[in-house]
């Protein structure tokens, strides 16, 4: 027994030494790659962000991109959903950067066009066929819901035009925007379903962002509807305890479910494109009720649920570790950047690097453990900025505002 205990102690000592060495190595790795929040907020982090942009250009910005680029372990229709989200979030990141760094605009414009072509492929559209039984583009005038695919495609079409793209997709852009507005107004509470009988407030936020961008291109068309949606959400869909937007809307337009971190963080990225005051209010309550600081207040994350509460989880929330949502933490980077909160952003960046572990390869940089959509989400969040119409005429065709 004495010999066994001595052997065990030696093994434990060896294990401790190995863990210390690994820990020092990880710290050195971590310290060399974690971004400075100050450089992100002041748009001086381009050495890192340019290389992450290059990685997404190579991996995603291709007309051939599709469900085959999503790991086979993920089953349909979630492979299609991930393909859709990866294309739209990469579009968002490239467009953000084009407004921050105009010299990237032309390359990003070509890339967004390639991704629109990928988005129009049948294998990607099959996401809606699975849920609704028909192709979304074949039933724009008589279809229902389908705002998951159509909202993301509409967003991408708007990005293409705002980057200075030509009028090639104008007719489709107008048809989709009209179809979406009709579906939103046909439903109680100005929210349309993503799947039959299931209405996510997050998906509707993104649709309204696409309509706000549409108005920047073609003139004031959907702003009255957008204002009605904001008013309805404020008056009917806020959790009475926290003031956070609820995750679902019922078939009668009434609130369902509970607040969730992934929704609040998602809104922290996209609501500023619609209503900055409402965005600020929602960001504030997110931090109040869902921010979680750990390890001597060096790291921070966003909880999926308030401390002491729980609820359903899904792939949208990403990995949940000790109650903290990976997806919510990634999107919250955008909220912190929008509002210039350097200290909070730095803590989120620490967590992102600790979980993601940056890899540099040639002129590319990416997170070792992140899927493509996670990479696109982080780059989108770190580059959030206002979109305007400064590039509209640079594509050779001015918008037809009729």
N, C-alpha and C positions, 0 to 999 in steps of 0.2 A: 504493500500500500504506500509506504514512504517513497519507494522508487517511482511508483506511478504518479504520486503527487508532484515529485521533483520533475518528472518528465512533462507533466501537464503545465507546470509553472514555466518551464523552459519554452514550451510551445506557445504559451500565452505571451511571453516576452517577445518571442520572434514575431508573432502576429502583430503585436503593438508596434514593433519597429517597422514592419512592412506597411502598416496603415499610416504611420507617421510619414514615411517616405512618400507614399502615394498622396497623402494630404498636402505635403509640401509641394509636390509636383503639380497637383491640381490647383493649388493656390497660385503658383507661378504662372501656370497656363491661364487661370482665371484672370489674374491681375493684368496680364498682357493683352487680353482681348476685351475686357469689359469697357463699354463706351463711357465717355464722360457726358453726363446729363447737360452740363453747360454747353458742350460742343454741339449736342443735338439741338438744343433749344435755339442756339445762335447760328445754326446752319453751318457748322464748321466740322462736321463729322464725316466729310465726304470720302476720306481715305477708306473708311470701313464701308459706308453705305454704297459707294460706287461699286465695290467688289461684290456686295450682296446683290445689287442690281444686275451686274454682269452674270451672276449665277442664275438668276431667274430668267434673264433674257435667253440664256442657253437652254435651260431646262423646260421652260413653259411657253415662251413666245414663238410658237411654231404652229402653222396651220394643221400639222399632223397630230398635235397634242390631243389626247382623248382619254377614255377610260383605261386604255392599255397602259397609261403612265401612272395609274393608281395601283398600289399593291394588290395582288390577286386575293390576298387574305380578306380583303374588304369586299363584302357581297353587294350585289345590285339590290336596290337602287342607290345605295350609299356611295358606291364608286362613282356613279354619275353625279351625285351631289357634290362630292369632293372635287371632281373635275370642274364643275361649274364654279365653285367657290375659288378654286385655285386660279382659274382664268380671270375672274372678276377682281380678286384681290391683287393679282399681279398687275392688272390694268390700273387699279387704283394707285399702287405704289409708283409705277412708271409715270403716271400722270401727275401725281404729287411732285415728283422730282423734276419733271419738265417745267412746272410752274416755279420751282425753287431754283433750278439750273436750266435756263433757256437753251443752252448749247446741247442739251440732251433731247430736245423736243422732236427733231426730225427722226432720230433713231427710234424713239418711243412711239411716234405715230405709226411707223411701219410695223413695229412690234404689236401694237394694239390691233391693227388691221389683221395681222396673222392670227391673233387670238380670237377675233370676231369670227373669222373663217372656221376656226376650231370649234367655237361655241355653236355654230350653225350645223355642225355635223350631226347626223342621225343618232350616233351612239350617245352623245351628250344629251340630246333632246329626249332620249328614252326615259330619262328621269320622270318626266311628266306623263309619258305613255304608261309607265308602271302605275302611277297613282290615279290618273284620270281616264285612261283608256284611249286617249287620242293625242295626236301630235299638237303641241301648243301653237305652232305657226300655221297650221291648217285650219284652226278654229279661232282665230283672233276675234271675229265678229260675233260668234255664237257660243264661245267657250265660257268656262267658269274657272275661278281661282287661277291656278298655275302661276302665281306671282313669284314662286321661287326661281324658276328658269327665266321667265319674262322680265322680272325685275332686274336680275343680274345682266341679262342681255341688253336691256334698255340703258342701264348704267354704262355699259361698255360702248354702246353707240353714241351716247352723249360725250363720253371721254374722247372718242375718236374725233368728233366734230370740234370739241373745245380745244383739242390739240392742233387744230388747223386742217383737219381732214376734209376731203371734198364731199360732194353731195351724193355720193354713191348709195349711201344707206339712209338718206333722208326720208324716203317714202316708207321704208320699214320702221324707222324710228318714230315717225308720226303715227303709223298704224298701231304699233305696240303701245305707245303712250296713251292713245285714245282708248284702246281696249282696256288697259290697266285702270284708267280713270273711270271708265264705265263700271268695271267690276268693283272698284272701291266704293262708288256711290250707290251701287245696287245693294250693298250689304249694310246691315245696321252697324253704326259706329264707325263708318269710313275705313273699315279693315276687311280685306279679302282673304280667303283661306289659301294656305299653301298646299294642303292636301284636303281631300273631302272631309269636311267636318272639323278640321284642325286649323286654327288661325293663330299664327305666331306674330306677336307685336314686332319682333326684330325684323322679320321679312318685310313687313309693311313699312317700317322706317326706311329701309333701303329703297323700296319702290318710290317713296316720296322724295328721297334724295335724287333719284333719277328724274323725277318730274321737275324738281327745282333746277336741275341742270338743263333740262329741256327748255325751260323758260329763259335761261341765259342765252340760248341759241336762237330761238324762234320768237321770242317776245312773251309778254305776260299772259299765259294761257291757263296754267293750273294753280297759280298762287291762291285763288279763293278756296279751292279744294284743300290745298296744303294748310291754310289757316284753320279751316273747319276741323281737319284731322288733329292739329295741335290742340285746339280748344277742347275737342271731345276727349282726347287723351288726358289732358290736365283735369278735366271735370269728372271723368268716369273711370279711368284706368289706373289711378294711382293707389298704391297700398295705403290704407288709412293709418297704419302704424308708422311707416317709414317715409312715405311720399315717393317711393320708387315705382316705376312702371311695372305692371304685372306681365307675366310671361305669355299668357294666352288671352284670347278674346272668345267668348262664347258665341253661339249661333245667333243670339239676339243682340249681340253687341255689348253684352255685359262682361265685366272682368272675370277671369278665371285664373286659378293657380296662385302662385306666390312670386315675389320678386326673386330674381336669380342674378348671380354675378356676371354670367356671360352676357346677359341682355344689357345690364347696366354698362358694362365695359364697351360692348358693341355700340351702344348709343353714345358713349363718350367720344367715339370716333366720328359718327355720322350725323348726330343731331346738330353740331355746329354748322353744317352745310344748309340747315333749314331754319333754325331758331337758336341763336347763340345764348339768349337769356335762359330759355328752357334747358338747353344743353348744360349750362353752368349749374343750374339748380339740380339737375339729375346727377351730374358729376359730384357735386357736393354731398348729396345723400349717399351715393355709392361709397365715397370715402368714409363717411360717418359710420355706416352700418356694415361695410364689407371689407374695408382695408384690414389687413392682418400683417403686423410687423413681427419678424422672428430673428433669432440669433443676434441678440444685443442691438436690436433695431437697425441692423445693417441691411437686411433683406425685407422685401415687402411683396405681398401678393393680394389678390382679390378672392375672397371666399365665394363659393357658389351659393351658400346660404348664410344667413346671420349665425353668429355663434350661438349654440344651443338649439338651433333649428335644423331641420333636414327636409329632404324632398327627393323627387326623382332626378336622376341624372341621365345623360345621354352623351353620344359622341360629340355633340356640339360644344360641350363644356371642356372637352379634352381630358387629359389625365387629372384626377383630383387627388392631391396629396395633403393629408392632414386638413381636409376641408377646403384647400386652395385650388381654384380652377386654373389649369394651364392656359386655356383659351382666354379666360377673363383677364388674367394677368398680362397676356400679350396685347390685347386690345386696350387695356388701361394705360399702356405706354402712350397711346394716342391722346387720351384724355389729359394726361399729365403734360404732354407737349403742347396741346391746344392752349392750356391754361398757364403755361410757363412755370409749373411747379417743379423746380429743379431738384429739390431734396427727395420728393416722392418718386420722381422719375429715376433718380440715381438708384434708389432701393429696388425699384422694379427691374432696372437693368442688371443689377447684381443677381437677382433671382433668375432672370432670363438666361444669363450666361451660365449660372450654376447648373441649371437644368439642361440648357441647350448644348453647351460646350462647342465653341466656335472652332471651325476647321478652315485653314487657308490652303488653297490649292491653285497654284499659278496665279492668275489674276482674279480668281473667284474666292468668295468667302461665304460660308454657310454654317448652320447649326447641325452638329453631328446627329442629334436625336430628334430633330424636327422634321415633320413631313413637309412637302412642298407648300401646302396651304399655310402651315405654320410659319414658314419662312416669309411668305408673301404678307401674312398678317403683321408680322413684326416690322417689316420694311414699310408697309403702309402706315402703321401706327407711328413710327419714328419720323415720318415725313409729312404728317398731316398739314394741310394748308388750304387756304381758300382757292377755289377755281373761279376764273373770270373769263371774259370773252376776248382777251388780248390777241389770241392766235386765230380767231375765227376767219379772218380774211387771208391768212397765209397759205391756205390750201388751194387758192385759185378760184374758189366759188363762194360767193357770199350766201348766207342762209336765205332761203325763201321764207319770208315771214308771213305767208298767207295761210 
